[in-house]
Every structure is written in structure tokens, then in C-alpha cells.
Amino acid sequence: QLQLVESGGGLVQPGGSLKLSCASTGRDFNSYDMAWYRQAVGKQREFVASISTNFAPNFGDSVKGRFTISRDNVEETITLQMNDLQPDDAAVYFCNADHPFRDRTYWGHGTSVFVSA
């Protein structure tokens, strides 16, 4: 079982940057594909980015070229570097761990990102 805790959210002006982190505790972190999702007020949860167990990244169309994702299997963390933030990026961002071969998925409680002038 994994416990995920997100941090790094806050208020930023349009065009600004934020770096989100997700710290994991538990077993076998490096066996999980890791991802970020977000949910804005009144909208469904949306895929943002993922990084697989072999460090392959993938991004949602709305963030390609602006966001990067990384993972550190020693520190058992993932990060999401968000650049050129826009008001549409404002949401609660959730960290997700998904085991590629077992029916195990875990979520953090989220961290809020606000984008406003």
C-alpha cells in the first residue's frame, strides 16, 4: 500500500511557474506508474501527465510543451514542473499511483493551484 502526499500548490500569476511534488510512503514505489490529474471546479477529473516505471513520460494535450514530470525512486517522489501557467490550469492537482500488473491504485488528497492576476 502507498500513501501519497502532494505539496507545492499556491497562487501564481498568468505566465508564471509552480513545481508540485508528491511524496510516497509505503512499499514498492518503483513498481508503480505515477501520474498527475487535476480537477477544476465544476469539471471532471482530467489527466495531466504520467511517468512510467521505466521513466517514460506522457502528457495531456493541454499541457504539452509547458509541463514536465520526473520521478526519483530513491526519494520516492514525483514532481510536476508547470510553466507558463494560465487560468485554465487552475485546479486541484492529484497524485496517482497505479500498478501496471495488479489491481492497485492510490490517490493523494490533492494540492490547489490558483492562477490569477
Buried (B, 14 or more C-beta within 10 A) or exposed (E): EBEBBBBBBEEBEEEBEBEBBBBBEEEBBEBBBBBBBBBBEEEEBBBBBBBBBEEEEBBBEBBEEBBBBBBEEEEBBBBBBBBEBEEEBBBBBBBBBBBEEEEBEBBBEBBEBBBEE
